[in-house]
Amino acid sequence: SRQDIVAQRATLKIARELEGCTFRPKVNPSPPVKPPTVAKATAYPRPGWLARTVERILLEARLKQTIV
């Protein structure tokens, strides 16, 4: 019957909309699950490197203060 077809089309539309909503989040989280190992090797060390350099600068400043 027409009502069944209309209902099917409506449910398909809703399903597509839901897929559109849930599909993007799944696409975004799933790549980050594997790349973080690569990302950590390339981008994430920078914060640690910055922290080390800051520590060195602070240590140098403290040494200079103690010397002066």
VOPAGU-2260 file (C-alpha; in pm, 1 decimal, decimal comma):
REM VOPAGU-2260
SITE   aa  ch    i         X         Y         Z
SITE  SER   A    0       0,0       0,0       0,0
SITE  ARG   A    1     102,2     362,5     -42,4
SITE  GLN   A    2     114,2     420,5     332,6
SITE  ASP   A    3     366,5     136,8     372,1
SITE  ILE   A    4     585,3     281,4      94,4
SITE  VAL   A    5     563,4     628,5     249,9
SITE  ALA   A    6     649,6     483,9     591,3
SITE  GLN   A    7     943,7     290,9     443,4
SITE  ARG   A    8    1071,1     604,9     270,9
SITE  ALA   A    9    1033,2     801,9     594,6
SITE  THR   A   10    1223,4     539,6     794,4
SITE  LEU   A   11    1495,8     531,9     525,3
SITE  LYS   A   12    1521,3     911,6     542,0
SITE  ILE   A   13    1548,8     899,9     922,5
SITE  ALA   A   14    1804,0     617,8     897,5
SITE  ARG   A   15    2008,5     818,9     647,9
SITE  GLU   A   16    1991,9    1127,6     870,8
SITE  LEU   A   17    2098,1     922,1    1172,6
SITE  GLU   A   18    2380,3     768,0     967,7
SITE  GLY   A   19    2481,9    1119,0     866,4
SITE  CYS   A   20    2497,7    1215,5    1235,5
SITE  THR   A   21    2666,8     901,0    1367,3
SITE  PHE   A   22    2871,6     834,2    1052,9
SITE  ARG   A   23    3093,5    1142,0    1087,2
SITE  PRO   A   24    3181,3    1083,0    1454,6
SITE  LYS   A   25    3273,9     722,4    1371,0
SITE  VAL   A   26    3490,9     837,2    1079,6
SITE  ASN   A   27    3669,9    1094,0    1297,4
SITE  PRO   A   28    3735,8     880,4    1609,1
SITE  SER   A   29    3845,3     567,4    1420,0
SITE  PRO   A   30    4140,3     725,4    1233,8
SITE  PRO   A   31    4267,5     894,8    1552,7
SITE  VAL   A   32    4270,2     554,0    1725,0
SITE  LYS   A   33    4550,6     428,1    1496,4
SITE  PRO   A   34    4734,2     750,7    1393,0
SITE  PRO   A   35    4800,7     872,6    1750,5
SITE  THR   A   36    5098,6     637,8    1752,0
SITE  VAL   A   37    5226,1     818,5    1441,6
SITE  ALA   A   38    5104,4    1155,3    1571,6
SITE  LYS   A   39    5276,2    1099,1    1907,5
SITE  ALA   A   40    5596,5    1015,9    1721,7
SITE  THR   A   41    5574,1    1338,5    1520,0
SITE  ALA   A   42    5363,6    1606,3    1692,7
SITE  TYR   A   43    5321,8    1500,3    2056,1
SITE  PRO   A   44    5692,8    1498,4    2150,3
SITE  ARG   A   45    5690,2    1875,7    2099,8
SITE  PRO   A   46    5514,8    1949,0    2433,2
SITE  GLY   A   47    5769,3    1726,5    2610,6
SITE  TRP   A   48    6053,3    1893,9    2422,5
SITE  LEU   A   49    5913,1    2234,5    2518,5
SITE  ALA   A   50    5887,9    2125,2    2882,1
SITE  ARG   A   51    6250,9    2007,1    2874,7
SITE  THR   A   52    6371,9    2331,8    2717,7
SITE  VAL   A   53    6172,6    2532,5    2972,5
SITE  GLU   A   54    6326,5    2324,5    3253,0
SITE  ARG   A   55    6674,0    2388,0    3107,7
SITE  ILE   A   56    6605,3    2762,3    3081,9
SITE  LEU   A   57    6478,6    2769,3    3440,8
SITE  LEU   A   58    6779,8    2570,5    3563,0
SITE  GLU   A   59    7016,9    2803,1    3374,8
SITE  ALA   A   60    6838,1    3106,1    3521,4
SITE  ARG   A   61    6864,5    2959,1    3873,6
SITE  LEU   A   62    7235,5    2883,7    3821,0
SITE  LYS   A   63    7295,9    3237,6    3694,9
SITE  GLN   A   64    7105,9    3380,1    3993,2
SITE  THR   A   65    7310,3    3171,2    4236,7
SITE  ILE   A   66    7635,1    3270,5    4060,9
SITE  VAL   A   67    7535,9    3640,6    4062,2
